[in-house]
């Protein structure tokens, strides 16, 4: 039996649990399923994403629906930065293109806070977009979950 099957992903976090929590979040976002992703957040979850403020699962679903209608062929990698008892900080990068075929790599940091059941109740994200050429893309896997053997951010030099 692997560790992920026996360790609940709830606070207080250890390095192993925090790392698994980050990968699970990455997998969810790479599904690009707003309904599925919203379940990782409390009913009254509070977000700051760039300059947008979102409250509750219904607004999260609307936000993510708009996001993935605009950010096409989205592929994300998250990496654990640090953790505490009920908080996790991550850095991330994702690649996407707009409806005109312009490619971007978006870089950012997120601070997460969880309730005792491991559901996130606060998410603060800062994000910057860098225009890139399609030839400069680094995230090449079929839509969905990043394969286990695909390099992470540190291995890619990001």
trRosetta pair geometry for C-beta under 8 A, 3 or more apart (Angstrom, degrees):
i j d omega theta_ij theta_ji phi_ij phi_ji
1 5 5.1 -110 -177 75 96 133
1 6 5.9 84 132 -40 125 113
2 5 5.4 98 63 3 71 102
2 6 7.8 -169 96 4 40 90
3 6 6.2 -77 -152 47 36 95
3 7 5.5 7 167 -1 80 119
3 16 6.6 -65 148 169 149 133
3 20 7.7 -135 108 -69 105 143
4 7 6.6 -60 -120 47 24 94
4 20 5.5 172 -107 -140 96 136
7 16 7.1 9 115 116 177 114
7 17 5.8 -131 151 -93 130 94
7 20 7.2 126 87 32 123 163
8 118 6.8 -141 156 -38 94 147
9 17 5.8 163 -129 -166 59 92
9 20 5.8 -127 -104 104 114 112
9 21 4.9 147 -171 -83 117 88
9 24 6.6 -8 -131 9 173 157
9 118 5.1 106 102 -155 72 146
10 17 7.8 -65 43 -174 33 139
10 114 7.5 -166 -147 141 56 139
10 116 6.7 36 -176 167 117 48
10 117 6.2 -71 -119 -172 123 22
10 118 3.7 -94 -96 -53 70 107
11 85 5.6 62 -165 154 115 69
11 86 3.9 -3 -104 -99 157 77
11 114 5.5 165 -31 85 113 119
11 116 6.3 -90 57 -123 105 46
11 118 6.8 177 -5 -85 67 64
12 85 4.4 -52 -128 -149 96 76
12 86 6.9 -71 -109 -57 57 67
13 17 5.0 -148 -146 87 69 114
13 18 4.4 72 176 -62 129 94
13 21 7.1 -63 -121 0 123 145
13 83 4.8 -89 105 163 139 135
13 84 7.2 78 49 85 112 25
13 85 6.6 146 25 -168 78 19
13 86 7.1 150 -9 -91 100 25
13 87 7.9 -117 18 55 135 34
13 88 6.5 131 -79 -70 175 98
14 17 4.8 89 45 12 77 102
14 18 6.8 -144 85 -6 36 89
15 18 5.8 -57 -143 39 27 110
15 19 6.2 29 158 -21 64 108
15 80 7.8 120 -157 139 71 160
15 83 7.0 169 -99 40 49 130
16 19 5.9 -55 -148 35 27 111
16 20 6.5 25 154 -15 62 107
17 20 5.7 -57 -150 39 33 111
17 21 6.2 37 151 -24 66 106
18 21 5.5 -52 -146 34 32 115
18 22 6.5 35 154 -21 64 102
18 80 5.5 97 130 -128 104 135
18 83 3.9 -96 -107 -62 157 160
18 88 5.2 167 -148 -111 102 116
19 22 5.8 -52 -151 32 31 112
19 23 6.6 27 153 -14 63 105
19 80 5.2 -75 -96 -25 66 146
20 23 5.8 -55 -148 38 33 108
20 24 6.2 36 153 -21 66 107
21 24 5.7 -54 -147 36 29 113
21 25 6.5 32 152 -20 63 104
21 88 6.1 -154 95 -54 133 166
21 118 7.5 -139 -114 -162 120 105
22 25 5.7 -54 -152 35 31 112
22 26 6.4 34 150 -20 65 104
22 78 5.1 -149 178 118 95 118
22 79 7.0 49 160 -158 147 12
22 80 4.8 -137 -24 -64 159 83
22 88 6.6 -154 -67 167 93 141
22 90 5.4 150 -128 -98 115 129
23 26 5.4 -50 -147 35 36 114
23 27 6.3 39 153 -21 66 103
23 78 7.4 -165 -87 70 35 105
24 27 5.7 -50 -148 34 31 114
24 28 6.5 35 152 -21 62 104
24 40 7.9 160 127 -114 103 132
25 28 5.7 -53 -151 34 32 113
25 29 6.5 25 156 -13 66 106
25 40 6.6 130 -109 -179 79 163
25 78 6.1 -19 88 38 106 167
25 90 7.7 -146 76 -24 144 166
26 29 6.1 -61 -149 40 29 105
26 30 6.2 25 156 -16 66 111
26 76 5.8 -157 -149 109 80 103
26 77 6.6 20 -143 -141 135 32
26 78 4.2 -147 -74 22 107 107
26 92 7.8 -179 -100 -121 97 116
26 146 6.7 -36 144 14 123 120
27 30 5.8 -60 -146 40 28 109
27 31 6.9 41 151 -33 61 97
27 145 5.0 7 -134 -115 89 98
27 146 7.7 -114 -90 24 66 79
28 31 5.7 -48 -163 15 34 116
28 33 7.8 -95 -171 55 67 91
28 36 6.2 -158 -152 126 90 100
28 37 4.8 128 154 -106 107 74
28 40 5.9 53 171 -32 177 141
29 32 7.4 38 169 -69 46 49
29 37 6.0 73 -87 -114 54 130
29 76 5.2 -22 107 48 123 156
29 78 7.8 97 34 -31 137 123
30 74 7.6 -159 -124 115 54 90
30 75 6.6 35 -126 -137 101 55
30 76 5.5 -140 -71 43 85 95
30 143 7.9 173 173 -178 86 56
30 144 5.9 77 138 175 103 25
30 145 5.6 126 95 -92 136 35
30 146 6.3 -146 -86 -26 167 78
31 36 5.6 -42 100 80 148 145
31 37 6.9 -175 62 -54 109 93
31 144 6.5 30 -102 -134 52 68
31 145 7.5 14 -66 -56 74 74
32 68 4.8 132 -157 -136 105 150
32 74 6.0 129 -86 62 120 122
32 143 7.6 -44 10 -175 130 109
33 36 3.8 41 100 20 119 117
33 37 6.2 155 82 -17 63 87
34 37 5.8 -59 -140 41 29 110
34 38 6.1 37 160 -30 65 107
34 60 7.3 166 -171 128 93 75
34 61 4.5 104 147 -145 118 64
34 62 7.9 121 -177 -25 150 16
34 63 8.0 158 -137 68 121 60
34 64 3.7 160 -113 89 98 121
34 65 4.9 -40 -38 -56 160 75
34 68 7.2 -145 -53 18 98 130
35 38 5.9 -53 -150 27 26 115
35 39 7.4 33 152 -28 57 99
35 61 6.1 35 -81 -120 55 117
36 39 6.2 -54 -168 17 34 113
37 40 6.2 -48 -174 17 48 112
37 41 8.0 25 142 -4 68 106
37 60 7.4 -141 107 151 96 115
37 64 5.8 160 69 -120 140 167
38 41 5.9 -69 -166 41 50 106
38 57 4.5 92 175 -155 118 92
38 60 4.6 141 -115 98 95 124
38 61 5.0 -22 -60 -64 147 84
38 64 7.2 -137 -57 13 91 142
39 57 7.7 46 -76 -130 39 130
40 119 6.8 177 177 -141 39 69
40 120 5.9 25 140 17 84 109
41 45 3.7 -42 173 -31 108 165
41 47 7.9 -28 -137 -53 151 109
41 57 6.2 164 86 -90 104 79
41 60 5.8 153 57 -77 151 168
41 119 6.6 109 -154 176 13 90
41 120 5.0 -45 -106 74 66 93
41 121 7.3 128 -163 -94 71 31
41 123 7.1 -62 -109 -16 120 127
42 45 4.5 140 54 -58 74 82
42 57 7.9 -127 112 -49 32 96
42 115 6.2 84 -71 -14 129 131
42 119 5.0 111 -66 127 74 119
42 120 6.9 -134 -9 88 80 42
42 121 4.4 11 10 -99 135 80
43 56 6.2 -6 158 -140 55 83
43 57 5.7 -55 -133 -8 45 112
44 55 6.8 -10 -168 179 62 89
44 56 5.5 -22 -118 -89 39 80
44 121 7.3 14 83 -148 77 95
45 54 8.0 3 105 111 90 94
45 55 7.3 180 88 -152 49 45
45 56 6.5 140 45 -94 66 20
45 57 6.8 80 24 -60 108 63
45 60 6.6 26 72 -52 124 135
45 119 8.0 -113 -74 149 115 96
45 120 6.2 50 -126 107 129 78
45 121 5.3 -142 -111 -144 70 40
45 122 7.0 -169 -160 -70 74 29
45 123 6.8 24 172 3 115 102
46 53 7.8 -17 -169 -169 83 89
46 54 7.6 153 -159 85 39 58
46 55 5.5 -4 -108 -110 68 80
46 121 7.0 27 20 156 80 67
46 122 5.3 -9 65 -111 92 74
46 123 7.6 179 93 31 49 64
47 52 7.8 3 112 106 104 84
47 53 6.9 161 88 -156 65 43
47 54 4.0 -1 57 57 114 101
47 55 7.4 -155 25 -70 73 40
47 60 6.9 114 -11 -95 141 92
47 63 7.6 -123 75 41 151 174
47 122 7.7 162 -83 -160 42 46
47 123 4.6 -11 -111 70 84 99
47 124 7.4 174 -158 -81 51 37
47 125 7.2 -3 -169 8 97 103
48 52 7.4 154 -158 80 50 46
48 53 5.6 -19 -104 -101 71 71
48 54 7.9 -180 -82 21 24 75
48 123 7.6 -164 35 101 53 61
48 124 4.9 14 51 -127 103 72
48 125 6.7 -169 96 35 63 62
49 52 5.1 -22 69 66 85 98
49 54 6.4 14 8 0 111 118
49 63 7.0 113 39 -179 150 142
49 123 7.5 11 -65 115 89 106
49 125 4.6 13 -118 57 66 119
49 127 7.2 13 -175 -1 74 125
50 125 6.9 -24 -31 100 52 94
50 126 7.3 102 -97 -135 44 39
50 127 5.3 -57 -72 44 91 103
52 63 7.0 149 132 -128 141 121
54 59 4.6 178 -163 128 85 117
54 60 5.8 107 153 -79 134 60
54 63 5.1 -33 -102 -45 145 150
55 59 5.6 56 58 34 46 151
56 59 5.2 87 66 16 81 101
56 60 6.9 -138 106 -9 40 92
57 60 5.2 -54 -144 35 36 117
57 61 6.3 39 157 -22 69 100
58 61 5.8 -50 -152 32 31 111
58 62 6.7 28 151 -14 63 105
59 62 5.6 -53 -147 39 37 112
59 63 6.1 42 152 -23 68 106
60 63 5.6 -54 -146 36 29 114
60 64 6.2 22 159 -13 65 109
61 64 6.1 -58 -143 41 26 105
61 65 6.2 32 156 -24 63 109
62 65 5.7 -54 -146 34 28 114
62 66 6.5 27 156 -15 63 106
63 66 6.0 -62 -156 38 28 108
63 67 6.2 30 150 -24 65 110
64 67 5.2 -49 -142 34 35 118
64 68 6.2 18 166 -7 68 107
65 68 6.6 -66 -146 43 22 95
65 69 6.4 24 155 -21 61 110
66 69 5.8 -61 -149 34 29 111
66 70 6.4 14 158 -9 65 113
67 70 6.2 -76 -159 43 26 102
67 71 5.7 -17 166 18 71 117
68 71 6.0 -59 -111 61 38 87
68 72 8.0 97 -176 -89 57 40
68 74 6.0 -87 -122 3 85 145
70 98 6.8 -21 178 -124 71 80
70 99 7.8 -78 -142 -24 49 97
71 74 4.9 61 126 -77 104 113
71 94 7.7 44 170 122 140 126
71 96 3.9 -3 -174 172 88 162
71 97 8.0 117 -161 49 51 25
71 98 7.6 -40 -103 -87 42 59
71 104 8.0 -80 -131 58 95 121
71 106 8.0 -39 -130 -10 138 141
72 96 6.0 129 57 -172 41 90
72 97 5.3 -45 69 71 98 73
72 98 6.8 118 16 -129 104 13
72 99 6.7 110 -21 -75 138 58
73 95 7.6 -38 115 115 92 85
73 96 6.0 155 74 -136 68 58
73 97 5.8 18 44 24 116 94
73 143 7.2 -104 -137 -90 61 103
74 94 6.0 8 -164 171 84 126
74 95 7.5 163 -142 84 39 47
74 96 4.5 -1 -92 -92 67 113
75 94 6.2 172 86 -154 41 79
75 95 5.4 -7 56 54 93 89
75 96 7.5 171 19 -68 60 68
75 139 4.0 174 104 140 131 135
75 141 6.8 140 -141 48 139 88
75 143 7.6 -121 -79 -116 95 53
75 146 7.2 108 -171 -81 98 95
76 92 6.2 -2 -170 -175 98 120
76 93 7.5 170 -148 92 57 39
76 94 3.9 -25 -97 -96 73 112
76 139 7.9 49 -32 -140 12 159
76 146 7.8 -112 78 -41 54 120
77 92 6.5 171 89 -151 50 72
77 93 5.8 -1 56 58 94 80
77 94 7.2 169 18 -82 58 60
77 139 6.7 -155 -24 -102 108 119
77 146 6.3 74 -94 -76 83 164
77 152 5.9 163 -177 -149 128 59
77 153 5.3 167 117 -53 124 85
77 156 7.7 108 63 12 167 142
77 158 7.8 100 74 71 131 141
78 90 4.9 1 -173 175 104 140
78 91 7.5 155 -156 83 59 38
78 92 4.4 -27 -103 -97 68 105
78 110 7.9 -34 -134 29 118 126
79 90 6.3 146 72 -161 40 85
79 91 5.4 -19 62 63 96 84
79 92 7.0 169 17 -84 69 52
79 152 5.7 108 -89 170 111 120
79 153 4.6 -99 -24 29 138 124
79 154 6.6 128 -134 -23 158 92
80 83 6.7 -33 -163 -36 114 107
80 88 6.9 -72 -131 -166 88 106
80 89 7.9 87 -167 80 56 55
80 90 6.0 -56 -105 -105 33 80
81 89 4.3 -62 67 109 117 94
81 90 5.6 172 -3 -115 95 20
81 91 5.2 95 -66 -18 114 89
81 109 7.0 15 -32 -139 158 100
82 88 7.7 178 94 -154 44 48
82 89 4.9 13 53 48 79 111
83 87 6.6 172 -156 94 56 59
83 88 4.7 -11 -108 -108 93 70
83 89 7.1 -157 -74 21 47 68
84 87 4.5 18 48 51 101 98
84 88 8.0 -150 28 -68 61 40
86 113 6.1 45 125 -159 94 71
86 114 5.1 -136 -174 59 84 83
86 115 7.8 35 -164 -103 128 8
86 116 7.8 -51 -114 -83 128 50
87 111 6.9 -8 -170 -175 110 85
87 112 6.4 157 -155 85 59 59
87 113 5.1 -21 -100 -99 85 70
87 114 7.4 -171 -81 11 36 81
88 111 7.9 166 87 -155 45 44
88 112 4.7 -7 59 58 86 113
88 114 7.6 40 1 -20 99 114
89 109 6.8 0 -176 -175 95 101
89 110 7.0 174 -152 88 52 52
89 111 5.2 -15 -104 -105 85 69
89 112 7.3 -174 -80 20 35 75
90 109 7.0 169 89 -153 49 56
90 110 5.0 -1 56 54 94 97
90 112 7.2 29 1 -7 103 114
91 107 7.7 -6 -178 -173 95 84
91 108 7.2 178 -155 98 59 39
91 109 5.3 -30 -103 -99 69 74
91 110 8.0 174 -90 18 24 70
91 153 6.7 -146 101 106 104 172
92 107 7.4 168 90 -153 53 44
92 108 5.6 -13 60 65 90 82
92 109 7.5 160 17 -91 76 27
92 110 6.7 22 -1 -4 120 109
92 153 7.5 -140 -132 -65 30 142
93 105 5.8 3 -175 178 108 100
93 106 6.7 161 -154 82 55 49
93 107 5.1 -14 -102 -101 87 68
93 108 7.7 151 -85 20 45 64
93 153 5.9 130 14 -111 112 111
93 158 5.2 -58 -8 154 159 144
94 105 7.3 171 85 -154 32 57
94 106 5.2 -11 59 56 83 99
94 139 7.5 -10 -150 -18 47 168
95 103 6.7 -1 -171 -171 97 101
95 104 7.0 171 -146 88 54 50
95 105 5.1 -26 -93 -100 79 73
95 106 7.7 179 -83 16 29 73
95 132 7.4 -56 -129 49 104 140
95 137 5.5 98 -168 -137 160 95
95 138 7.2 166 -44 46 143 69
95 139 4.6 -179 22 34 126 124
96 103 7.4 167 92 -147 31 61
96 104 5.8 -16 64 59 75 93
96 106 7.1 -1 22 -4 107 113
97 101 5.8 -7 172 -151 134 29
97 102 6.0 158 -156 76 83 37
97 103 4.7 -42 -91 -91 95 61
97 104 7.0 151 -98 12 42 75
97 134 7.6 7 -82 -93 135 94
98 101 7.3 -47 70 18 67 20
98 102 5.0 4 34 52 106 93
98 104 7.6 57 -28 -8 89 115
101 134 7.8 -35 173 -59 90 126
102 131 6.5 -45 176 -135 107 103
103 131 7.2 102 84 -164 58 60
103 132 5.0 -64 110 74 105 82
103 133 6.6 52 54 164 126 11
103 134 5.1 148 -24 -79 146 60
103 136 7.7 164 102 59 138 91
103 137 6.4 -90 -172 -68 150 103
104 129 4.8 -18 -169 -166 134 101
104 130 6.4 139 -160 70 73 44
104 131 5.8 -48 -99 -101 75 42
104 132 6.3 129 -126 16 20 86
105 129 7.7 148 77 -155 36 54
105 130 5.0 -20 63 63 84 103
105 132 5.1 48 -10 -20 99 136
105 136 8.0 -91 -26 116 126 107
105 137 7.8 167 -69 -117 105 59
105 138 7.8 38 -103 23 136 102
105 158 8.0 -118 171 -132 140 134
106 127 5.4 8 177 -174 112 108
106 128 6.8 167 -154 83 64 37
106 129 4.9 -27 -98 -98 85 68
106 130 7.3 176 -85 18 33 71
107 127 7.1 156 81 -152 38 59
107 128 5.3 -16 60 61 88 90
107 130 6.8 32 -5 -7 105 113
107 158 7.5 -153 -106 178 111 106
108 125 5.8 34 158 -175 140 89
108 126 5.4 178 -151 90 94 53
108 127 3.8 -35 -77 -98 137 64
108 128 6.6 158 -76 14 76 64
109 125 7.3 174 88 -145 44 53
109 126 5.4 6 52 51 86 98
110 123 6.2 -17 -166 -165 111 87
110 124 6.7 151 -156 78 57 50
110 125 4.7 -15 -100 -97 88 81
110 126 7.9 -170 -76 23 45 61
111 122 7.7 -20 111 120 87 100
111 123 7.5 158 79 -152 53 39
111 124 4.5 -3 52 54 99 105
112 120 5.3 -62 -162 -128 106 120
112 122 7.0 153 -157 87 39 66
112 123 5.6 0 -106 -104 73 74
113 120 6.9 107 72 -153 41 71
113 121 6.0 -54 98 62 89 83
113 122 4.1 17 43 50 110 107
113 123 8.0 -144 26 -62 69 44
114 118 5.6 -12 -176 -142 136 31
114 119 6.5 139 -153 69 83 29
114 120 5.4 -54 -95 -95 73 51
114 121 6.7 122 -135 7 23 82
115 118 7.4 -51 72 16 67 18
115 119 5.3 -6 39 59 107 84
115 120 8.0 -168 3 -97 76 7
115 121 5.3 80 -41 -30 93 122
120 123 5.8 46 155 -57 132 102
132 136 4.5 -123 -179 80 108 123
132 137 6.7 130 117 -69 134 58
133 136 4.6 92 57 0 80 104
134 137 6.0 -19 -171 -18 45 113
137 140 6.6 107 121 -60 111 88
138 156 5.3 97 164 -158 146 133
138 158 7.2 -172 65 -45 160 130
139 146 7.8 -71 -152 -109 100 111
139 150 7.9 59 -141 175 64 138
141 144 7.9 -98 123 64 104 70
141 146 5.8 124 43 -131 158 56
141 147 5.4 -165 -132 -3 140 97
141 150 5.6 -59 -56 -76 135 150
146 150 5.0 -110 177 59 95 138
147 150 4.6 107 63 -20 84 102
151 155 3.5 -131 -161 99 108 127
151 156 4.9 140 114 -53 124 83
152 155 5.2 92 50 16 65 104
152 156 6.9 -134 102 -2 31 97
153 156 5.9 -67 -146 43 27 106
153 158 4.6 -92 -159 77 79 100
154 157 7.7 41 179 -69 31 24
154 158 7.7 -95 -66 55 20 64
